[in-house]
Amino acid sequence: MLKPDRDPFANTADADAYVPRTATESVLVDLEMALRDGARWICLDGPAGSGKTLLLRVLEERIAADFSLLRVPYAKLDPDEFCCWGLESLGEELAADPECALAVRIARSAASGDAPFVWMIDDADLLPIGTLRTLLRLQRNTGDALRFVLARSGELPAGEFVRTGVMPVNVELEGEMDSDEMAHYVRARLDHAGADPGQRAEIEGALDRLYARSSGNPGRLHAAAAALLCFGPERLGARPELEESAPPCADAGVAIDPAAETAASAPTDPVAAAVESGLAERISIESLVAEVVAADPLEEIAIHESTPALVAPPTSPDSAASAPASDGPPQPARRKRHRLRRLGRR
């Protein structure tokens, strides 16, 4: 069912928003087959913004009938926190030794003939070493009753796997779409969100610029499309490294300062900078607005603040006579305040 008020390009892990592509369907098949073949450790590798989190949610839906699922919302937890989260997800009471209690719970489930557990961990490259070692030990103690699917953009310490004799199955996700595939993807997102004709026309008219900005990476595409809908087409340009720049004149005899050249090539548009630098993190419209507001110059205004009364030291008649006369109450010092405070944040 379409929801007209839904953001077409929200960074959401809602499986209903999934748009099938050749690359993502191939990855989902590989992940599912690895699990059904008995793989205990599977790594989903892909660049930031490629859609790994969403694929984990889609995979959960596809295997839910044959596996029991576990999930943590945040990977950077210490070992006890991680195991406690697993216990609570299974409806178990917390224990003094959560790792042991979780292993017993998983083994009891396997002995009862229940489906194996699959633990989905997003941003697995953030796992602390101690937590990864605990999970490796937990899986070794529970055998086929527990599998792990790790989505990562960075590196995992391979030595930890080697020491325990584990060889993860690696599944690669391509991070970029071509222009035709991106156009199909954009139209599918607009259809799913029930976008109004004005939004659709604005996006359709900027497909080339969206591709130039994002190179087909879904995360960059969502950020660029959100900037377009929020701020208009004048805020949308090509990615800085793709823009053509005039070559320096070799015969002019003028030395080029590398620092100045780097500064000149840096994006000056706060929205462009937010879209470009935000690839490693999820970007929201609120963050883009904050970037624009932060780029406005500070305005000097007088802020009246109540101050405690101070007892003036005694003065001599000579000093009183030499003091300049005041024509009115003392004026407060001028302070700088951002426009954001004038918009309601007092």
C-alpha positions as a Markdown table, in Angstrom:
| # | Residue | x | y | z |
|---|---|---|---|---|
| 1 | Met | 0.0 | 0.0 | 0.0 |
| 2 | Leu | 1.4 | 3.3 | -1.0 |
| 3 | Lys | 2.0 | 6.0 | 1.5 |
| 4 | Pro | 2.0 | 9.5 | -0.1 |
| 5 | Asp | 3.7 | 11.1 | 2.8 |
| 6 | Arg | 6.7 | 8.7 | 2.8 |
| 7 | Asp | 10.1 | 10.1 | 2.0 |
| 8 | Pro | 11.1 | 8.4 | -1.3 |
| 9 | Phe | 14.8 | 8.5 | -0.4 |
| 10 | Ala | 14.8 | 7.9 | 3.3 |
| 11 | Asn | 17.8 | 5.9 | 4.5 |
| 12 | Thr | 15.6 | 3.1 | 5.9 |
| 13 | Ala | 16.1 | -0.6 | 6.5 |
| 14 | Asp | 12.5 | -1.4 | 5.8 |
| 15 | Ala | 12.5 | -4.5 | 3.6 |
| 16 | Asp | 9.3 | -3.2 | 1.9 |
| 17 | Ala | 11.4 | -0.4 | 0.4 |
| 18 | Tyr | 13.8 | -2.9 | -1.3 |
| 19 | Val | 14.1 | -2.5 | -5.0 |
| 20 | Pro | 15.5 | -5.7 | -6.6 |
| 21 | Arg | 18.6 | -5.3 | -8.8 |
| 22 | Thr | 20.7 | -7.9 | -10.5 |
| 23 | Ala | 23.6 | -7.3 | -8.1 |
| 24 | Thr | 21.6 | -7.4 | -4.9 |
| 25 | Glu | 19.6 | -10.5 | -6.0 |
| 26 | Ser | 22.8 | -12.3 | -6.7 |
| 27 | Val | 24.1 | -11.4 | -3.3 |
| 28 | Leu | 20.9 | -12.6 | -1.5 |
| 29 | Val | 21.1 | -15.9 | -3.3 |
| 30 | Asp | 24.7 | -16.4 | -2.4 |
| 31 | Leu | 24.0 | -15.6 | 1.3 |
| 32 | Glu | 21.0 | -17.9 | 1.5 |
| 33 | Met | 22.8 | -20.8 | -0.2 |
| 34 | Ala | 25.8 | -20.4 | 2.1 |
| 35 | Leu | 23.5 | -20.6 | 5.1 |
| 36 | Arg | 21.6 | -23.6 | 3.8 |
| 37 | Asp | 25.0 | -25.3 | 3.0 |
| 38 | Gly | 26.0 | -25.1 | 6.6 |
| 39 | Ala | 28.3 | -22.1 | 6.6 |
| 40 | Arg | 28.8 | -20.8 | 10.1 |
| 41 | Trp | 30.5 | -17.5 | 9.4 |
| 42 | Ile | 29.4 | -15.4 | 6.3 |
| 43 | Cys | 30.8 | -11.9 | 5.6 |
| 44 | Leu | 28.8 | -9.5 | 3.4 |
| 45 | Asp | 31.4 | -7.1 | 2.0 |
| 46 | Gly | 30.5 | -3.8 | 0.3 |
| 47 | Pro | 31.4 | -0.1 | 0.3 |
| 48 | Ala | 29.6 | 2.3 | 2.5 |
| 49 | Gly | 26.2 | 3.3 | 1.1 |
| 50 | Ser | 25.8 | 0.1 | -1.0 |
| 51 | Gly | 22.7 | -1.1 | 0.9 |
| 52 | Lys | 24.1 | -3.9 | 3.1 |
| 53 | Thr | 21.8 | -3.1 | 6.0 |
| 54 | Leu | 18.7 | -3.3 | 3.8 |
| 55 | Leu | 19.9 | -6.6 | 2.4 |
| 56 | Leu | 20.2 | -8.1 | 5.8 |
| 57 | Arg | 16.5 | -7.2 | 6.5 |
| 58 | Val | 15.5 | -8.8 | 3.2 |
| 59 | Leu | 17.5 | -11.9 | 3.9 |
| 60 | Glu | 15.8 | -12.2 | 7.3 |
| 61 | Glu | 12.4 | -12.3 | 5.6 |
| 62 | Arg | 13.5 | -14.9 | 3.1 |
| 63 | Ile | 15.0 | -17.4 | 5.6 |
| 64 | Ala | 12.6 | -16.8 | 8.5 |
| 65 | Ala | 10.7 | -20.0 | 7.9 |
| 66 | Asp | 13.9 | -22.2 | 8.3 |
| 67 | Phe | 16.0 | -20.3 | 10.8 |
| 68 | Ser | 15.6 | -18.5 | 14.1 |
| 69 | Leu | 16.9 | -14.9 | 13.9 |
| 70 | Leu | 18.9 | -12.8 | 16.2 |
| 71 | Arg | 19.9 | -9.2 | 15.7 |
| 72 | Val | 21.7 | -6.4 | 17.6 |
| 73 | Pro | 21.1 | -2.7 | 16.8 |
| 74 | Tyr | 24.7 | -1.7 | 17.4 |
| 75 | Ala | 27.9 | -3.7 | 16.9 |
| 76 | Lys | 30.3 | -1.8 | 19.2 |
| 77 | Leu | 29.3 | -3.6 | 22.4 |
| 78 | Asp | 31.5 | -5.3 | 24.9 |
| 79 | Pro | 31.2 | -9.1 | 25.2 |
| 80 | Asp | 28.8 | -9.2 | 28.2 |
| 81 | Glu | 26.5 | -6.5 | 26.6 |
| 82 | Phe | 26.4 | -8.5 | 23.4 |
| 83 | Cys | 25.5 | -11.7 | 25.1 |
| 84 | Cys | 23.0 | -10.0 | 27.4 |
| 85 | Trp | 21.3 | -8.6 | 24.3 |
| 86 | Gly | 21.0 | -12.1 | 22.9 |
| 87 | Leu | 19.5 | -13.4 | 26.1 |
| 88 | Glu | 16.9 | -10.7 | 26.2 |
| 89 | Ser | 16.0 | -11.3 | 22.6 |
| 90 | Leu | 15.3 | -14.9 | 23.4 |
| 91 | Gly | 13.2 | -13.9 | 26.4 |
| 92 | Glu | 15.7 | -15.2 | 29.0 |
| 93 | Glu | 16.7 | -13.8 | 32.3 |
| 94 | Leu | 20.1 | -12.1 | 32.6 |
| 95 | Ala | 22.8 | -14.2 | 34.3 |
| 96 | Ala | 26.1 | -13.5 | 36.0 |
| 97 | Asp | 27.8 | -15.3 | 33.1 |
| 98 | Pro | 25.8 | -14.2 | 30.0 |
| 99 | Glu | 28.1 | -16.0 | 27.6 |
| 100 | Cys | 27.6 | -19.4 | 29.3 |
| 101 | Ala | 23.9 | -18.8 | 29.8 |
| 102 | Leu | 23.5 | -17.9 | 26.1 |
| 103 | Ala | 25.4 | -21.0 | 25.0 |
| 104 | Val | 23.2 | -23.2 | 27.2 |
| 105 | Arg | 20.0 | -21.6 | 25.8 |
| 106 | Ile | 21.1 | -22.2 | 22.2 |
| 107 | Ala | 22.2 | -25.8 | 22.9 |
| 108 | Arg | 18.8 | -26.5 | 24.6 |
| 109 | Ser | 17.0 | -25.1 | 21.6 |
| 110 | Ala | 19.1 | -27.4 | 19.3 |
| 111 | Ala | 18.4 | -30.4 | 21.4 |
| 112 | Ser | 14.7 | -29.7 | 21.1 |
| 113 | Gly | 14.9 | -29.8 | 17.4 |
| 114 | Asp | 14.4 | -26.1 | 16.8 |
| 115 | Ala | 15.8 | -24.3 | 13.8 |
| 116 | Pro | 19.4 | -23.1 | 13.9 |
| 117 | Phe | 20.0 | -19.5 | 15.0 |
| 118 | Val | 21.3 | -16.9 | 12.5 |
| 119 | Trp | 22.8 | -13.8 | 14.2 |
| 120 | Met | 22.8 | -10.8 | 11.8 |
| 121 | Ile | 25.5 | -8.2 | 12.7 |
| 122 | Asp | 25.6 | -5.0 | 10.8 |
| 123 | Asp | 28.7 | -2.8 | 10.8 |
| 124 | Ala | 30.7 | -5.8 | 12.0 |
| 125 | Asp | 34.0 | -4.0 | 11.4 |
| 126 | Leu | 33.1 | -2.0 | 14.6 |
| 127 | Leu | 33.1 | -5.2 | 16.8 |
| 128 | Pro | 35.7 | -4.8 | 19.6 |
| 129 | Ile | 38.3 | -7.6 | 19.5 |
| 130 | Gly | 37.1 | -9.0 | 22.8 |
| 131 | Thr | 33.6 | -9.2 | 21.6 |
| 132 | Leu | 34.7 | -10.9 | 18.3 |
| 133 | Arg | 36.7 | -13.5 | 20.4 |
| 134 | Thr | 33.6 | -14.2 | 22.6 |
| 135 | Leu | 31.4 | -14.7 | 19.5 |
| 136 | Leu | 34.0 | -17.1 | 17.9 |
| 137 | Arg | 34.1 | -19.0 | 21.2 |
| 138 | Leu | 30.3 | -19.1 | 21.5 |
| 139 | Gln | 29.9 | -20.4 | 18.0 |
| 140 | Arg | 32.5 | -23.1 | 18.5 |
| 141 | Asn | 30.7 | -24.2 | 21.7 |
| 142 | Thr | 27.3 | -24.4 | 20.0 |
| 143 | Gly | 28.3 | -25.8 | 16.6 |
| 144 | Asp | 25.7 | -25.8 | 13.8 |
| 145 | Ala | 23.1 | -24.4 | 16.1 |
| 146 | Leu | 24.5 | -20.9 | 15.7 |
| 147 | Arg | 25.5 | -19.1 | 12.5 |
| 148 | Phe | 26.7 | -15.5 | 11.9 |
| 149 | Val | 26.2 | -13.1 | 9.0 |
| 150 | Leu | 28.5 | -10.1 | 9.3 |
| 151 | Ala | 28.0 | -7.0 | 7.1 |
| 152 | Arg | 31.1 | -4.8 | 6.9 |
| 153 | Ser | 32.7 | -2.0 | 5.0 |
| 154 | Gly | 36.0 | -2.1 | 6.7 |
| 155 | Glu | 38.4 | -4.9 | 7.7 |
| 156 | Leu | 37.9 | -7.6 | 10.3 |
| 157 | Pro | 41.0 | -9.0 | 12.1 |
| 158 | Ala | 41.7 | -12.1 | 10.0 |
| 159 | Gly | 44.1 | -13.4 | 12.6 |
| 160 | Glu | 41.3 | -14.0 | 15.0 |
| 161 | Phe | 39.5 | -16.3 | 12.5 |
| 162 | Val | 42.7 | -18.1 | 11.7 |
| 163 | Arg | 43.5 | -18.8 | 15.3 |
| 164 | Thr | 40.1 | -20.5 | 15.8 |
| 165 | Gly | 40.3 | -22.4 | 12.4 |
| 166 | Val | 37.4 | -20.5 | 10.9 |
| 167 | Met | 37.3 | -19.6 | 7.2 |
| 168 | Pro | 34.4 | -17.2 | 6.6 |
| 169 | Val | 32.5 | -17.3 | 3.4 |
| 170 | Asn | 32.9 | -13.9 | 1.7 |
| 171 | Val | 30.1 | -12.4 | -0.5 |
| 172 | Glu | 30.9 | -9.2 | -2.4 |
| 173 | Leu | 28.3 | -6.5 | -3.0 |
| 174 | Glu | 28.9 | -4.2 | -5.9 |
| 175 | Gly | 28.6 | -0.6 | -4.7 |
| 176 | Glu | 27.4 | 1.3 | -7.8 |
| 177 | Met | 24.7 | 1.1 | -10.4 |
| 178 | Asp | 25.0 | 2.2 | -14.0 |
| 179 | Ser | 22.9 | 5.1 | -15.2 |
| 180 | Asp | 20.0 | 3.0 | -16.6 |
| 181 | Glu | 19.8 | 0.9 | -13.5 |
| 182 | Met | 19.9 | 4.0 | -11.3 |
| 183 | Ala | 17.0 | 5.5 | -13.3 |
| 184 | His | 14.9 | 2.3 | -12.8 |
| 185 | Tyr | 15.8 | 2.3 | -9.1 |
| 186 | Val | 14.8 | 6.0 | -8.7 |
| 187 | Arg | 11.5 | 5.4 | -10.4 |
| 188 | Ala | 10.8 | 2.4 | -8.3 |
| 189 | Arg | 11.5 | 4.3 | -5.1 |
| 190 | Leu | 9.1 | 7.1 | -6.3 |
| 191 | Asp | 6.4 | 4.6 | -7.0 |
| 192 | His | 6.8 | 2.9 | -3.7 |
| 193 | Ala | 6.5 | 6.2 | -1.8 |
| 194 | Gly | 3.6 | 7.5 | -3.8 |
| 195 | Ala | 5.5 | 10.6 | -4.7 |
| 196 | Asp | 3.5 | 13.6 | -5.9 |
| 197 | Pro | 3.8 | 14.7 | -9.5 |
| 198 | Gly | 5.9 | 17.7 | -8.6 |
| 199 | Gln | 8.5 | 15.6 | -6.8 |
| 200 | Arg | 8.5 | 13.1 | -9.6 |
| 201 | Ala | 9.1 | 15.8 | -12.3 |
| 202 | Glu | 11.9 | 17.4 | -10.3 |
| 203 | Ile | 13.7 | 14.1 | -9.8 |
| 204 | Glu | 13.1 | 12.9 | -13.4 |
| 205 | Gly | 14.5 | 16.2 | -14.7 |
| 206 | Ala | 17.7 | 15.8 | -12.7 |
| 207 | Leu | 18.6 | 12.1 | -13.3 |
| 208 | Asp | 21.8 | 13.0 | -15.1 |
| 209 | Arg | 23.0 | 15.3 | -12.3 |
| 210 | Leu | 22.0 | 12.8 | -9.7 |
| 211 | Tyr | 24.1 | 10.2 | -11.4 |
| 212 | Ala | 27.0 | 12.6 | -11.8 |
| 213 | Arg | 26.8 | 13.3 | -8.1 |
| 214 | Ser | 26.4 | 9.8 | -6.8 |
| 215 | Ser | 28.1 | 7.6 | -9.5 |
| 216 | Gly | 25.2 | 5.2 | -8.8 |
| 217 | Asn | 26.0 | 4.5 | -5.2 |
| 218 | Pro | 22.6 | 4.2 | -3.4 |
| 219 | Gly | 23.8 | 6.1 | -0.2 |
| 220 | Arg | 25.1 | 9.0 | -2.2 |
| 221 | Leu | 22.1 | 8.9 | -4.5 |
| 222 | His | 19.7 | 9.1 | -1.5 |
| 223 | Ala | 21.6 | 12.1 | 0.0 |
| 224 | Ala | 21.7 | 13.9 | -3.4 |
| 225 | Ala | 18.0 | 13.3 | -4.1 |
| 226 | Ala | 17.1 | 14.5 | -0.6 |
| 227 | Ala | 19.2 | 17.7 | -1.1 |
| 228 | Leu | 17.5 | 18.3 | -4.5 |
| 229 | Leu | 14.0 | 18.0 | -3.0 |
| 230 | Cys | 14.8 | 20.1 | 0.0 |
| 231 | Phe | 16.9 | 22.9 | -1.5 |
| 232 | Gly | 16.2 | 22.8 | -5.2 |
| 233 | Pro | 18.3 | 22.0 | -8.3 |
| 234 | Glu | 20.7 | 24.9 | -7.8 |
| 235 | Arg | 22.3 | 23.0 | -4.9 |
| 236 | Leu | 23.0 | 20.0 | -7.0 |
| 237 | Gly | 26.2 | 19.7 | -9.0 |
| 238 | Ala | 28.6 | 17.0 | -10.1 |
| 239 | Arg | 30.9 | 15.3 | -7.6 |
| 240 | Pro | 34.0 | 17.5 | -7.2 |
| 241 | Glu | 36.4 | 14.8 | -8.4 |
| 242 | Leu | 34.4 | 14.4 | -11.6 |
| 243 | Glu | 34.2 | 18.1 | -12.5 |
| 244 | Glu | 36.6 | 19.1 | -15.2 |
| 245 | Ser | 39.3 | 21.6 | -14.2 |
| 246 | Ala | 41.5 | 23.6 | -16.4 |
| 247 | Pro | 45.1 | 22.3 | -16.5 |
| 248 | Pro | 47.8 | 24.6 | -15.0 |
| 249 | Cys | 49.8 | 26.6 | -17.4 |
| 250 | Ala | 53.2 | 24.9 | -17.6 |
| 251 | Asp | 54.9 | 27.8 | -19.5 |
| 252 | Ala | 53.7 | 30.5 | -17.3 |
| 253 | Gly | 56.5 | 29.9 | -14.8 |
| 254 | Val | 54.2 | 30.2 | -11.9 |
| 255 | Ala | 54.5 | 27.5 | -9.2 |
| 256 | Ile | 51.3 | 25.9 | -8.1 |
| 257 | Asp | 50.8 | 25.6 | -4.4 |
| 258 | Pro | 49.4 | 22.1 | -3.6 |
| 259 | Ala | 47.6 | 23.3 | -0.5 |
| 260 | Ala | 45.9 | 26.1 | -2.5 |
| 261 | Glu | 45.0 | 23.7 | -5.3 |
| 262 | Thr | 43.5 | 21.3 | -2.8 |
| 263 | Ala | 41.5 | 24.1 | -1.1 |
| 264 | Ala | 40.3 | 25.3 | -4.5 |
| 265 | Ser | 39.0 | 21.9 | -5.4 |
| 266 | Ala | 37.1 | 21.4 | -2.2 |
| 267 | Pro | 33.3 | 21.8 | -2.4 |
| 268 | Thr | 32.2 | 25.2 | -1.0 |
| 269 | Asp | 28.5 | 24.3 | -1.1 |
| 270 | Pro | 27.5 | 23.0 | 2.4 |
| 271 | Val | 24.9 | 20.7 | 0.9 |
| 272 | Ala | 27.5 | 19.3 | -1.6 |
| 273 | Ala | 30.0 | 18.9 | 1.2 |
| 274 | Ala | 27.4 | 17.1 | 3.3 |
| 275 | Val | 26.5 | 14.7 | 0.5 |
| 276 | Glu | 30.1 | 14.0 | -0.3 |
| 277 | Ser | 31.5 | 13.6 | 3.2 |
| 278 | Gly | 28.4 | 11.8 | 4.6 |
| 279 | Leu | 29.0 | 8.6 | 2.6 |
| 280 | Ala | 30.5 | 6.8 | 5.6 |
| 281 | Glu | 27.4 | 7.8 | 7.7 |
| 282 | Arg | 23.7 | 7.8 | 7.0 |
| 283 | Ile | 22.6 | 11.2 | 5.9 |
| 284 | Ser | 19.3 | 12.7 | 6.9 |
| 285 | Ile | 17.5 | 15.9 | 5.7 |
| 286 | Glu | 18.0 | 17.3 | 9.2 |
| 287 | Ser | 21.8 | 17.0 | 8.8 |
| 288 | Leu | 21.7 | 18.7 | 5.4 |
| 289 | Val | 19.6 | 21.6 | 6.9 |
| 290 | Ala | 22.1 | 21.9 | 9.8 |
| 291 | Glu | 25.0 | 22.1 | 7.3 |
| 292 | Val | 23.3 | 25.0 | 5.4 |
| 293 | Val | 22.4 | 26.8 | 8.6 |
| 294 | Ala | 25.9 | 26.4 | 10.0 |
| 295 | Ala | 27.3 | 28.0 | 6.8 |
| 296 | Asp | 25.5 | 31.3 | 7.4 |
| 297 | Pro | 27.6 | 34.1 | 9.0 |
| 298 | Leu | 27.1 | 34.9 | 12.6 |
| 299 | Glu | 25.2 | 38.0 | 13.4 |
| 300 | Glu | 26.1 | 40.3 | 16.2 |
| 301 | Ile | 23.2 | 41.2 | 18.5 |
| 302 | Ala | 22.8 | 42.4 | 22.0 |
| 303 | Ile | 21.7 | 39.7 | 24.4 |
| 304 | His | 20.4 | 41.0 | 27.7 |
| 305 | Glu | 21.3 | 38.6 | 30.5 |
| 306 | Ser | 20.5 | 39.0 | 34.2 |
| 307 | Thr | 23.6 | 39.4 | 36.2 |
| 308 | Pro | 23.9 | 39.4 | 40.0 |
| 309 | Ala | 24.3 | 42.8 | 41.6 |
| 310 | Leu | 27.8 | 43.6 | 42.6 |
| 311 | Val | 28.7 | 45.9 | 45.5 |
| 312 | Ala | 30.8 | 48.7 | 44.1 |
| 313 | Pro | 34.0 | 49.5 | 46.0 |
| 314 | Pro | 34.2 | 52.8 | 47.8 |
| 315 | Thr | 35.5 | 55.6 | 45.7 |
| 316 | Ser | 37.3 | 58.8 | 46.6 |
| 317 | Pro | 35.8 | 62.2 | 45.7 |
| 318 | Asp | 38.7 | 62.7 | 43.3 |
| 319 | Ser | 38.0 | 59.5 | 41.4 |
| 320 | Ala | 34.3 | 60.3 | 41.4 |
| 321 | Ala | 34.9 | 63.7 | 39.9 |
| 322 | Ser | 37.1 | 62.3 | 37.2 |
| 323 | Ala | 34.7 | 59.5 | 36.1 |
| 324 | Pro | 32.8 | 60.3 | 32.9 |
| 325 | Ala | 29.1 | 60.9 | 33.3 |
| 326 | Ser | 26.8 | 58.2 | 32.0 |
| 327 | Asp | 23.7 | 59.3 | 29.9 |
| 328 | Gly | 21.8 | 56.1 | 30.5 |
| 329 | Pro | 21.8 | 52.5 | 31.8 |
| 330 | Pro | 24.9 | 50.4 | 30.9 |
| 331 | Gln | 24.6 | 48.6 | 27.6 |
| 332 | Pro | 25.2 | 44.8 | 27.5 |
| 333 | Ala | 28.2 | 43.6 | 25.5 |
| 334 | Arg | 27.4 | 42.5 | 22.0 |
| 335 | Arg | 27.7 | 38.8 | 21.5 |
| 336 | Lys | 27.5 | 36.6 | 18.5 |
| 337 | Arg | 24.5 | 34.4 | 18.0 |
| 338 | His | 23.6 | 32.1 | 15.1 |
| 339 | Arg | 20.5 | 32.5 | 13.0 |
| 340 | Leu | 19.4 | 29.1 | 14.2 |
| 341 | Arg | 18.7 | 30.6 | 17.7 |
| 342 | Arg | 16.6 | 33.3 | 16.1 |
| 343 | Leu | 14.4 | 30.6 | 14.5 |
| 344 | Gly | 13.2 | 29.4 | 17.8 |
| 345 | Arg | 15.9 | 27.8 | 19.9 |
| 346 | Arg | 16.3 | 30.1 | 22.8 |
